[in-house]
Amino acid sequence: MMRIANPLRPLLPGLFKNGRKGCGAFAAFQSEMNALLKQLEAKGTPADDDTDIGSQLLRAMKQSGGAISRERVLSEIGMLFVEGFETTGHTTSWTLFNIATVPGVQEQ
């Protein structure tokens, strides 16, 4: 799985005190994404009407003839999890902020 690293890490190693902890968390996350992809692969080639994102990525990987690597698909699955989590968190935070700051909304 490809990892996007902070470009400042090699320049300022003193700012990143818990490197081992982060590496351990990343390894656990990578392991879970790998298990997810293995589950999809164990099911075989997805049916044409199977439109979930995992099936779409697996189908694209198989149809690419090796142009899309397994590592790339793992990376994409991981990014989708992270992006979905952040988007949901930001949307919820913004909604709660607006409810709290607009008079009358809480009473509704």
C-alpha positions in Angstrom: 0.0 0.0 0.0 1.4 3.4 -1.0 1.8 5.8 1.9 1.6 9.5 1.7 4.2 10.8 4.1 4.6 14.3 5.6 7.4 15.9 3.5 8.7 17.7 6.7 9.4 14.5 8.6 13.0 14.0 7.3 13.8 17.7 7.7 12.3 18.1 11.3 12.5 14.7 13.0 12.2 16.3 16.5 8.6 17.4 15.7 7.4 13.9 15.2 7.9 12.3 18.6 5.5 9.2 18.3 6.8 7.8 15.0 6.6 4.2 16.2 3.0 4.6 17.3 2.0 6.1 14.0 3.9 3.3 12.1 2.1 0.7 14.2 -1.3 2.3 13.5 -0.5 2.4 9.8 0.5 -1.2 9.8 -2.7 -2.2 11.5 -4.8 -0.1 9.1 -2.9 -1.6 6.1 -3.6 -5.1 7.5 -7.3 -4.4 7.7 -7.4 -3.0 4.1 -5.5 -6.1 2.9 -8.0 -8.4 4.6 -10.9 -6.5 3.0 -9.3 -6.9 -0.5 -8.7 -10.6 0.2 -12.4 -11.0 1.0 -13.4 -9.4 -2.2 -10.9 -11.5 -4.2 -12.2 -14.7 -2.5 -15.6 -14.0 -3.9 -14.2 -14.0 -7.5 -14.9 -11.6 -10.2 -17.8 -9.3 -9.2 -21.0 -9.5 -11.2 -21.7 -6.7 -13.6 -24.6 -5.5 -11.5 -22.4 -5.4 -8.3 -21.8 -1.7 -8.1 -20.2 -1.3 -4.6 -16.9 0.6 -4.6 -14.8 -2.5 -3.6 -16.2 -4.5 -6.5 -15.6 -1.6 -8.9 -12.0 -1.4 -7.8 -11.5 -5.1 -8.0 -13.1 -5.2 -11.5 -10.9 -2.4 -12.7 -7.8 -4.1 -11.3 -8.6 -7.4 -13.1 -9.6 -5.7 -16.4 -6.5 -3.6 -16.5 -4.2 -6.5 -17.3 -1.8 -5.6 -14.6 -1.8 -1.8 -15.2 -3.5 -1.3 -11.9 -1.6 -3.1 -9.2 -2.9 -4.7 -6.0 -1.0 -2.1 -4.0 -2.7 0.7 -5.9 -6.1 -0.8 -5.1 -5.2 -1.2 -1.5 -4.1 2.5 -1.4 -7.4 3.6 -3.0 -9.5 1.5 -0.5 -7.5 3.1 2.4 -8.0 6.6 1.0 -11.8 6.1 0.6 -12.0 5.1 4.3 -10.0 8.1 5.4 -11.8 10.5 3.1 -15.2 9.2 4.1 -14.4 9.5 7.8 -13.1 13.1 7.5 -16.0 14.3 5.3 -18.6 12.9 7.7 -16.8 14.4 10.7 -16.5 17.8 9.1 -20.1 17.8 7.9 -21.3 16.8 11.4 -19.2 19.5 13.1 -20.3 22.2 10.7 -24.0 21.2 11.1 -23.8 21.2 14.9 -21.9 24.6 14.9 -24.6 26.1 12.8 -27.4 24.7 14.9 -25.7 26.1 18.0 -25.1 29.5 16.6 -28.4 30.3 14.8 -31.1 31.5 17.2 -34.3 29.5 17.1 -32.9 26.4 15.3 -32.4 24.4 18.5 -36.1 24.9 19.5 -37.3 23.5 16.2 
